[in-house]
Amino acid sequence: MSLEQSLRILIADDSTVLRMKLREFLNEIVPNAEIVEADNGNTALKAIVDNPIDVVFLDINMPELSGLHALHLLKKKGDSLFVVLMSTDANEVLIKAGNELGSYDFLKKPFNADRVRTILRAYANLSDRKKVLIVDDSATVRKIIYRVLANCRFDMLISEVDSGKEALTLLKGTQPDIIFLDYHMPDLNGVESAHYIRAQSPAVKIVMISSKDMSGQHDACRSAGIYCLVKKPFFPKEVDFILHRLYGLNMPQSLELTPNVTLL
């Protein structure tokens, strides 16, 4: 998705000054956006329920219904929205609570236009569907990885094959953006497969996955153009971290490097 496309953005904050300033930033960054405003939690919740909203800037401390309470009700309903919480107080408890309720990031007031631009760029990238290929010889593992990827923040079209040779055959007809490539496979192992894949599709981003220690394979993986190593089992948060790095996005406070991920 491009920021040139029309977005519907909700600003929910009881401060008239804050809403005016944020509207000013948004008009500069996404002039085609339709901006909706709410000055309390109940009005914000009604706006989200009644209309399709793409991005929500949600103040934590509002009358009638707090931002966290509104987010809790939305999650309970099963709604999945791109929500950015806002507050003058950016303590760890609030940030963690927002993360657990599904907020993307946290804006500490006051903030500038660049910070808003960074968040909207992330929204556009997360909404731009990525073609992802899983290459693993275990059908069970492929199903597990599929579920992990399906629960990531990024929009993905996921396909799967059971070998490096099958991956190379698939590449003749379609070009994935990202490949999650198992190292331990019969015929061609992950590094060998990566060399062939790179020769055929230089732009593809490759993530090597393995249930075993890969510390002795770092140089071989680098030479094959592999971006990072991920130890199985891994989880949506780790995939989100990797993809933020791959696409040069600012890292939300909820994501951090874990022992399962080794950047090369």
TIGULUM-560562 format. One record per residue (C-alpha): residue number from 1; x negated, y, z negated. Coordinates in steps of 0.5 Angstrom, whole numbers. Each point is the difference from the previous one (the first is absolute). Last residue first. Layout:
<pts>
+-----+-------+-------+-------+
:   n :     X :     Y :     Z :
+-----+-------+-------+-------+
: NUM :     X :     Y :     Z :
...
+-----+-------+-------+-------+
</pts>
This chain:
<pts>
+-----+-------+-------+-------+
:   n :     X :     Y :     Z :
+-----+-------+-------+-------+
: 264 :   -49 :   -24 :   -20 :
: 263 :     6 :     1 :    -5 :
: 262 :     1 :    -5 :    -4 :
: 261 :     7 :    -1 :    -3 :
: 260 :     2 :    -5 :    -5 :
: 259 :    -4 :     3 :    -6 :
: 258 :     5 :     6 :     1 :
: 257 :     0 :     7 :     3 :
: 256 :     5 :     5 :    -2 :
: 255 :     7 :     1 :     2 :
: 254 :     5 :     4 :    -4 :
: 253 :    -3 :     7 :     0 :
: 252 :     1 :     0 :     8 :
: 251 :    -6 :    -1 :     4 :
: 250 :     0 :     6 :     6 :
: 249 :     0 :    -4 :     6 :
: 248 :    -6 :    -2 :     5 :
: 247 :     4 :    -5 :     4 :
: 246 :    -4 :    -6 :    -3 :
: 245 :    -1 :     3 :    -7 :
: 244 :     8 :     1 :    -1 :
: 243 :     0 :    -7 :     4 :
: 242 :    -4 :    -3 :    -5 :
: 241 :     3 :     3 :    -6 :
: 240 :     7 :    -2 :     2 :
: 239 :    -3 :    -8 :     1 :
: 238 :    -2 :     1 :    -7 :
: 237 :     7 :     2 :    -3 :
: 236 :     3 :    -5 :     4 :
: 235 :    -3 :    -6 :    -3 :
: 234 :    -6 :    -5 :     1 :
: 233 :    -1 :    -7 :    -2 :
: 232 :    -5 :    -1 :     4 :
: 231 :    -6 :     5 :     0 :
: 230 :    -1 :     5 :     5 :
: 229 :    -6 :     2 :     4 :
: 228 :     0 :     7 :     3 :
: 227 :    -1 :     3 :     7 :
: 226 :    -2 :    -5 :     4 :
: 225 :    -5 :     2 :     6 :
: 224 :    -3 :    -7 :     2 :
: 223 :    -7 :     3 :    -3 :
: 222 :     4 :     2 :    -6 :
: 221 :     2 :    -7 :    -1 :
: 220 :    -6 :    -3 :     1 :
: 219 :    -4 :     5 :    -5 :
: 218 :     6 :    -1 :    -6 :
: 217 :     0 :    -8 :     1 :
: 216 :    -4 :    -2 :    -6 :
: 215 :     5 :     4 :    -5 :
: 214 :     6 :    -4 :     3 :
: 213 :     2 :    -4 :    -6 :
: 212 :     6 :    -4 :     2 :
: 211 :     7 :     1 :     1 :
: 210 :    -1 :     4 :     6 :
: 209 :     3 :     6 :     4 :
: 208 :    -4 :     4 :     5 :
: 207 :     3 :     6 :     3 :
: 206 :    -1 :     2 :     7 :
: 205 :     3 :     7 :     3 :
: 204 :     1 :    -1 :     8 :
: 203 :    -4 :     5 :     4 :
: 202 :    -5 :    -4 :     3 :
: 201 :     5 :    -5 :     3 :
: 200 :    -3 :    -6 :     4 :
: 199 :    -7 :     1 :    -2 :
: 198 :     3 :     2 :    -7 :
: 197 :     4 :    -7 :     0 :
: 196 :    -6 :    -4 :     2 :
: 195 :    -4 :     3 :    -6 :
: 194 :     5 :    -1 :    -5 :
: 193 :     2 :    -7 :     2 :
: 192 :    -8 :    -2 :    -1 :
: 191 :     1 :     4 :    -7 :
: 190 :     7 :    -4 :    -2 :
: 189 :    -2 :    -7 :     2 :
: 188 :     1 :    -3 :     7 :
: 187 :     1 :    -7 :     0 :
: 186 :     3 :    -1 :    -7 :
: 185 :     2 :     6 :    -4 :
: 184 :    -3 :     3 :    -6 :
: 183 :    -1 :     7 :     1 :
: 182 :     7 :     2 :     0 :
: 181 :     2 :     6 :     5 :
: 180 :     5 :     6 :    -2 :
: 179 :     0 :     3 :     7 :
: 178 :     2 :     8 :     0 :
: 177 :     3 :     4 :     6 :
: 176 :     2 :    -6 :     4 :
: 175 :    -1 :     0 :     8 :
: 174 :     5 :    -5 :     4 :
: 173 :    -1 :    -4 :     6 :
: 172 :    -7 :    -2 :     0 :
: 171 :    -1 :     1 :    -7 :
: 170 :     5 :    -6 :    -2 :
: 169 :    -5 :    -5 :     4 :
: 168 :    -6 :     3 :    -5 :
: 167 :     5 :    -1 :    -6 :
: 166 :     1 :    -7 :     2 :
: 165 :    -7 :    -2 :     1 :
: 164 :    -1 :     4 :    -7 :
: 163 :     5 :    -5 :    -3 :
: 162 :     7 :    -1 :    -3 :
: 161 :     3 :     6 :     3 :
: 160 :     5 :     5 :    -4 :
: 159 :     4 :     6 :     2 :
: 158 :     2 :     6 :    -4 :
: 157 :     3 :     7 :     2 :
: 156 :    -2 :     4 :    -5 :
: 155 :     3 :     7 :    -4 :
: 154 :    -5 :     2 :    -5 :
: 153 :     2 :     0 :    -7 :
: 152 :    -2 :    -7 :    -1 :
: 151 :     5 :    -6 :    -2 :
: 150 :     1 :    -3 :     7 :
: 149 :    -8 :    -1 :    -1 :
: 148 :     0 :    -4 :    -6 :
: 147 :     6 :    -4 :     3 :
: 146 :    -4 :    -1 :     6 :
: 145 :    -6 :    -2 :    -4 :
: 144 :     4 :    -5 :    -4 :
: 143 :     3 :    -3 :     7 :
: 142 :    -7 :    -1 :     3 :
: 141 :    -3 :    -3 :    -6 :
: 140 :     5 :    -6 :     1 :
: 139 :    -1 :     0 :     7 :
: 138 :    -7 :    -1 :    -1 :
: 137 :    -5 :     1 :     6 :
: 136 :     0 :     7 :    -1 :
: 135 :     0 :     6 :     4 :
: 134 :     5 :     5 :    -2 :
: 133 :     2 :     6 :     6 :
: 132 :     2 :     7 :    -2 :
: 131 :     4 :     5 :     5 :
: 130 :     0 :     6 :    -4 :
: 129 :     7 :     4 :     0 :
: 128 :    -1 :     8 :    -1 :
: 127 :     4 :     1 :    -6 :
: 126 :    -7 :    -1 :    -5 :
: 125 :    -3 :     5 :     5 :
: 124 :     5 :     5 :     0 :
: 123 :     1 :     0 :    -7 :
: 122 :    -8 :     1 :    -1 :
: 121 :     0 :     6 :     4 :
: 120 :     6 :     2 :    -4 :
: 119 :    -4 :    -1 :    -7 :
: 118 :    -6 :     4 :     3 :
: 117 :     4 :     6 :     3 :
: 116 :     3 :     1 :    -7 :
: 115 :    -7 :     0 :    -3 :
: 114 :    -3 :     5 :     5 :
: 113 :     6 :     4 :    -1 :
: 112 :    -2 :     1 :    -8 :
: 111 :     2 :    -2 :    -6 :
: 110 :     2 :     3 :    -7 :
: 109 :     3 :    -5 :    -2 :
: 108 :    -3 :    -7 :    -1 :
: 107 :     2 :    -4 :     6 :
: 106 :     1 :    -8 :    -1 :
: 105 :     0 :    -5 :     5 :
: 104 :     4 :    -6 :     4 :
: 103 :     5 :     0 :    -5 :
: 102 :     3 :    -8 :    -1 :
: 101 :     3 :     0 :    -7 :
: 100 :    -7 :    -3 :    -3 :
:  99 :    -4 :     5 :     3 :
:  98 :     4 :     6 :    -3 :
:  97 :     0 :    -3 :    -7 :
:  96 :    -8 :    -1 :     1 :
:  95 :     0 :     8 :     2 :
:  94 :     4 :     2 :    -6 :
:  93 :    -4 :    -4 :    -5 :
:  92 :    -7 :     2 :     3 :
:  91 :     1 :     7 :    -1 :
:  90 :     2 :     5 :     6 :
:  89 :     4 :     5 :    -4 :
:  88 :     2 :     6 :     5 :
:  87 :     4 :    -5 :     4 :
:  86 :     2 :    -3 :     6 :
:  85 :     2 :    -7 :     3 :
:  84 :    -1 :    -1 :     7 :
:  83 :     5 :    -5 :     3 :
:  82 :     0 :    -4 :     6 :
:  81 :     6 :    -4 :    -1 :
:  80 :     2 :    -7 :    -1 :
:  79 :     7 :    -1 :    -2 :
:  78 :     2 :    -6 :    -4 :
:  77 :     5 :     3 :    -4 :
:  76 :    -4 :    -2 :    -6 :
:  75 :    -6 :     4 :     3 :
:  74 :     5 :     6 :     1 :
:  73 :     2 :     0 :    -7 :
:  72 :    -7 :     0 :    -2 :
:  71 :    -2 :     6 :     4 :
:  70 :     6 :     4 :    -3 :
:  69 :    -3 :    -2 :    -7 :
:  68 :    -7 :     2 :     2 :
:  67 :     3 :     7 :     3 :
:  66 :     4 :     1 :    -6 :
:  65 :     7 :     1 :     0 :
:  64 :     5 :     5 :    -2 :
:  63 :    -6 :     6 :     0 :
:  62 :    -7 :    -2 :     3 :
:  61 :    -7 :    -2 :    -2 :
:  60 :    -3 :    -5 :     4 :
:  59 :     1 :     4 :     7 :
:  58 :     1 :    -4 :     6 :
:  57 :    -3 :     2 :     7 :
:  56 :     4 :    -5 :     4 :
:  55 :    -2 :    -2 :     7 :
:  54 :     4 :    -4 :     6 :
:  53 :     8 :     2 :    -3 :
:  52 :     6 :    -3 :     3 :
:  51 :     6 :     3 :    -3 :
:  50 :     5 :    -1 :    -5 :
:  49 :    -4 :    -5 :    -5 :
:  48 :    -7 :     5 :     0 :
:  47 :     5 :     6 :     0 :
:  46 :     4 :    -3 :    -6 :
:  45 :    -7 :    -1 :    -4 :
:  44 :    -3 :     7 :     1 :
:  43 :     7 :     3 :    -2 :
:  42 :     0 :    -5 :    -7 :
:  41 :    -7 :     2 :    -1 :
:  40 :     0 :     8 :     0 :
:  39 :    -1 :     5 :     5 :
:  38 :     0 :    -3 :     7 :
:  37 :    -2 :     2 :     6 :
:  36 :     0 :    -3 :     7 :
:  35 :    -5 :     2 :     6 :
:  34 :     1 :    -2 :     7 :
:  33 :    -7 :    -1 :     3 :
:  32 :    -2 :     3 :     7 :
:  31 :    -5 :     5 :    -3 :
:  30 :    -4 :    -6 :    -3 :
:  29 :    -6 :     3 :    -3 :
:  28 :     2 :     8 :    -1 :
:  27 :     7 :    -1 :    -1 :
:  26 :    -2 :    -6 :    -5 :
:  25 :    -5 :     5 :    -4 :
:  24 :     6 :     6 :     0 :
:  23 :     5 :    -5 :    -3 :
:  22 :    -5 :    -2 :    -5 :
:  21 :    -1 :     7 :    -2 :
:  20 :     8 :     1 :     0 :
:  19 :     1 :    -6 :    -4 :
:  18 :    -5 :     2 :    -5 :
:  17 :     3 :     7 :    -1 :
:  16 :     7 :    -3 :    -1 :
:  15 :    -3 :    -5 :    -6 :
:  14 :     5 :    -5 :    -1 :
:  13 :    -3 :    -5 :     5 :
:  12 :     2 :    -5 :     5 :
:  11 :    -3 :     2 :     7 :
:  10 :     3 :    -5 :     5 :
:   9 :    -3 :    -1 :     7 :
:   8 :     3 :    -2 :     6 :
:   7 :    -5 :    -1 :     6 :
:   6 :     0 :     2 :     7 :
:   5 :    -6 :    -3 :     4 :
:   4 :    -6 :     4 :     1 :
:   3 :    -2 :    -3 :    -7 :
:   2 :    -1 :    -6 :     5 :
:   1 :     2 :    -7 :    -2 :
+-----+-------+-------+-------+
</pts>
